[in-house]
Amino acid sequence: MVPPMIDPGQLTPEETRARALSALWTFPGILFSAFIIGWGAEAAQFLVSRGLALALLAWLQTLPEFAVEAVIAWHRDVPLMTANFTGSLRLLTGVAWPLIYFTAAWTARKRGVLHGYKVRLHGEDAVGVCALLPPLLYFLWIWQKATLTLVDSAVLLVMYGAYLWAVSRMPPEDHEEIADLPVVPRKVLGLPSPWKGLAVLGLFVGGGLVLFAVAHPFLNSMLALAVSIGVSQFVFVQWVSPFLSEFPEKVTAFNWARRLEKAPMALMNMVSSNVNQWTVLVAMIPMVYCASLGHIEAIPFDEHQRQEILLTIAQGFLGLFLLVNLEFTWYEAVGLFALWLYQFLFPASHTFVTMLYFGWCAIEIVRLLTRNRPGTAFRVLPELLRHGRLRKTA
């Protein structure tokens, strides 16, 4: 039985302050559960191919984000569930991608690369980049009809299944050395079998139990804290919740980005998170919503929620078009971050920023059609799907 989500507006000032103060343990609790699950995911990534490892790592590391979204969906709060998944996706593309570039570029500068540094993805990363396209196109349909249904869940889950199938066909590659891991997953991988596997399982179970205990109080404390400091609950859930729940994932990616040879892996870790949130995270929402309701019903979106979704779609398309040449440059990172920061500081600008995103997308499409920007990812994808590898470097 899930406890009710309390509207802070119905509480006395003393009750609101007490609930807001519970953030002193719920916020660290979410972080702690995310770190435990992240350690398990980092240890487990050595068992499969690089692409599949990144896909599973991204999914497991964002379990806290899924838990928070599930709590909101269970209480059928459509504005907050929209705020949470759109904020999470926009933080990934608008903040995490650029910060990975800036981190890697700083390392490159210290090594004497003063100009023109680019994060160059591997040919096999074309699968992850192209996997963004189907859910983005489908989300245009979701935005148009202004509802989210169980049929949409099924379609999005099929897309994610196809993505997992594609990345599982990629050959294993050298990825992060065990010596580079944090202490906990390094110690776990040093255990003999079968204790190694049991320890990884124990991390997932332990992190999951902490997450189960803290997810609902975390959401309530966050809503009360928003009221206490006079901030919109929508805004608070949109930015604070995904920032905390995905913080360990970003720590891992930035740690990789500090080593230039790992920068492509760091960026693709974030891209994999984009894919799983556009598909699995959103697919989960109608399932939990209908289970809570007790019957099948579509989730309706009002005009404000549709505006948030369209802005997120526009940013997603731009991120895709910027990576189709399997490179990420300084002006692309600056542009993504600047547009995110502007819409964050000036929420009334969302329509204008959406137009800027789509305008930039149009420029990139023209560049692709005139071959001023090579569509490497689209070009090599068929070969990757046929052979599971590239016959020559893309």
N, C-alpha and C positions, 0 to 999 in steps of 0.2 A: 504494500500500500504506500503510494507516494504522498507525503504530507503536502498540505496546500501551500501555494505560493502566496505569501501575504502581501497585500497592497499596502505599502508604507503610509499611504494617505489615510488609511483606516486606523492607524496606530496613534497612541498618544505621543507627545514629544519625547517623553522618557523612554517609551518602548522603541521608538525610532532610533534614539541615540544608542540604546543597548544593542539593538540589532546591527546598527552601523559599526559599533565597536567590535562586534564578532568578526569583522573583517580582519582583525589582528591575528585570528587563527585560521579563518577560512581561506584568505588569500595565500598565506604560506602553505596551507594544506593542499590547495590546487597545484602550487608549484612543486611541492614535495612529491605528490602522486605523479605529476608529469615527468619529473626527473627519474623516478623509479621505473616507470614504463619506458622512458627513453633509454635508460641503461640496458633494459632487457632487449629493446629493439636494436640497439647498437651491437650488442653481443650476437643477436640472431642473424645479423646481416651477412655473416661470413659463410652461410650455408647455401646460398643461391647465387644466381647471376647478378651482376652489378645493377642492371635495370630493374630486375624484380626485387633486389634488395632495397633499392631506393624507394620503390613503390610501397613495399611493406613497411619500411622504416618510416616513411612519411605518414602512412595510415596509423601505425601504432603510436607514433609520437603525438598525433593529434587526437588520441582518445579522450583526453580531458575536454577538448573543444566539442567533441561529439557528445560527451556526457552533459555538458551545459546546454547544448542545443536540444538534447532529448528531454531534459527537465522542462525547458520552456515549451517545447512541443506538447508535452504531456498536459500542461496547463492551458494549452490552446491560446497562447498569447501571440497572435499573428504579428503585431508590430515588433515585439522583442525578438521573435524567431527570425524575422527578416533582418533586423538590425544585426543580429549575431552572425549570420552566415555572410551577409554582404560586407560587414566590417572585417571579418576574418579574411575573406578573399582580397579585399582592397589593401589590407595590411601586407599580405604576402607579396603582391605584385608591386605595390607602390612604395613599400618601405623595405621589405626583406630583400627583394631582388637588387635594388640599388645599393643597399648597405653591403651586400656580398661583393658587388663590384668595387665599391670604395675600399673595402677591407683588402681585397686582392690587389687593387691598384696601389695602395699604400705599401704593401709588401714589395710589389714590383719596383716602386720608386726607390725603396731602400736597397734594392739590388741593382740600381742604376738604370732602370727603364724609365726614362723621364717623360716620354711622350708616346701616345698611340697605343697604350696597353689595351688589349681586348681579352675578355674571357672567351676562349675558344672551346666550344663543346665538342665532344666526340661524335663520330658519325652515327653510332648507335643511339645517341641521345635524340635523334630525329623522331624516334617512336614517342618519347615523352612529350616533345614539342607538338607533334601533330595530334597527339591525343587530346590536346586542348580544344581542337576545332569542333568535333562532334557535339560535346555538351554545350559549347558556346552557341552553336547554330540552333540546337534544340531549345536553349533558354530564350532565344528570340520568340519562339512559339509560346513558351510559358509566359513570357512578358506580354505577348499579344493577347492571349486569352485570359490573363489576369487570375489564373488559378493554379494550384499545385495539387495533383491527384495521385492516387495509387498507380494509375497507368504511367504517369510521369516517372514514378519511382522505378517501375519495371524497366522502362526505356533507359534510364540513367544507370541502373545496375548492369544492364546488358552492355552498355558502353564501357563501364569500368571492368567488367569481365573480359571484354575484348582487349582492353589495354593491358590487363595482367597477362593474358595469353600472349600478346605481342612481346612484352618485355621478357617473359619467361623464355622466349626463343633466342634471346641474345646470349652470346657466349659469356662464360665467367671471365671477369677481368680482375686485375690487381686492384683492390680497393684499400681502404684505410688499413694500415698495419696495426696489429694488436698493440704494439708498443705506443701507438698514438692515441689509444682509447683512454677515456677517464678511468680512474682507479677501479671502480666497482665492476664494469664490464670486463676490464682487463683481468681482474682476479677471477671472475666467473669463467672466462675462456681458458684460464690456466688450470682449471679443475680437471681431473680425469673423468672419463665417461663411466657411468651415466650421470654423474653428479653435475657435469656441465649443463646438460639439458634440463635437469631438474632445477638447477639454480636459475636458469633463464626463465623457466616456467614460474618459479617462485617470485621472480621480480614482477612478472606480469600479474600474477594473482595478488601479490602484496600491493602493487600500485593500484590495481583495480579495486581492491577492498577500501583503500584510503579514498580513492576517487568516489566510490559509491557513498561513503559516509559523508563526504564534504561537498559534493556537487550542489545539492539542494540548499544547504545553509550558505554556501558561497553566493549563489544567485540572490537569495533573500538579503544577505548582508550588503551585496553590491547595490541592490535597489534602494535599500535604506540609506546607504552612504550617499547615493546620488541625491536623494531628497535632502539629506542633512547639509550638503554643501551647495545645494541649489542648482544642480546640473540635471539636464533632461535624462530620464532613465533610458530612453532610446539611444542617446549619444553614449552614455556610460556603458551600456551593454554592447554597443557597436564597436567600441574601441578598447575598453579596459578588459573585458572578458576574454576576447581572443588574444590580446597581448599577453596576459598571464598564462592562459592555458597552452599557448604555443611557444612560450619563452624558451623552454629547454631545447625544442627543435631548432630554434634560431641560434642558440648557443652552439649547438653541434655544427650547424652550417657555417657560422662565422669562424669557428675553430678550423674547419677545413679550408675556408677562404684565406686564412693567414698563410697557408702553404700553397704557392701558386699552382702546383701540379694537382691540388685537390679543389681548386676554385670551380672547375666545371661540375664536379660532383656536388659541391655545395649549392650551386645554382639549380642543378637538376633535382636536388632534394626538395627545394622550394617549388619547382615546377610540378613534381609528383604530388606535393601537398595541394597545389591548385587543382590538379586533376581529380584527386580523391574527394575534395570538398565540393567541386562542381557536380560530382556524381553521387558518391556514397553518402556524404553528409546531407545533401539536399534530399536524396532518395529516402533517407531515414525519417524525415520530418512528417510526411503524410502517414507513414506506417504508425509512428508513435501517436500522432494526432488522432487517427481513426481508432486506435486501440483505446485511447483515453475516452473518446466519445462513445464508443460502444457500437458504432455502425460506420459505414463508409460515407464519407462526405468530402467534397473538394474544399481546399483551403483558399479563401478569396483574398486577393490583394487589392488595396485601395490605391488611389493615385499617388500618394506619397511613397508607398511601398514599391509601386511599379517604377517610380522615378529612381529609387535607390537601386533596384534591380537593373534597370537599363544603364545607369552609371557604371555599375560593376561589370556588366556585359561589355560595355565599350572599353573599359580599362583592360579586360581580359583579352579582347580581340587585339588591342594594341600590343600587349605583351607577346601574344602569339606572333604577330607580324614582325616584331623586332627580333625574334629568335629564329625565324625561318632560315636565315643564312648561317645558323649555328654559331653566331658571334654576338657578344654583348659589349657595347662600347660606352665611353664616358658620357656622350651627349644623350644616349638612350637612357642610361641610369639617372642622369640629372633630370631629364624630361619627365620620367615616370615619378620620381620623387617630388619634383616641383608641382606637378598636377595633383598628386595626392595631398601635399601640404596645403595647397590653395583650397581644395574642396573641404579639407579638414578645418581650416581656419575660418572659411566663409561658407557655411552650409547652404546659404541662399544661392550660391553660385552653381549648384549641382547641374542644372540644365545647361548652363554655359560650358562647364567643364566636360559634360557628356558630349557636347558638340565639338569641343577641342579634341577629345579622344577619337571620335569618329572622323574628324577632319584629318588628323594625323594618320589614321588607318587608311583613309582614301589615298593619301600621298604614298604610303608604303605599297598599296595595291598597284598604283600606277608604276612605281619603281620596279615591282615584281614583273608586271606585264611588259615593261620596256627593258627588262633585264639589267637595270641599274642596281638592283639588289638581288643577288642570287637566291633562288628558292631551294637551297640545298636540302633542307629537311624534307620537302615534298618530293624532290627528285630521288633521294636515296631510299625513301620509305618502301616503295614496292620491292626493291632488291632485298632490303632487310626482312620483309615479311616472307619473301620466297625462300631465301637461303639462311636466314637467321644470322647473317653477318654481311659485311661489306667486302667485296673482292678487292677493293682498293680504297685508300683513304679518301673520305669526302672532302 
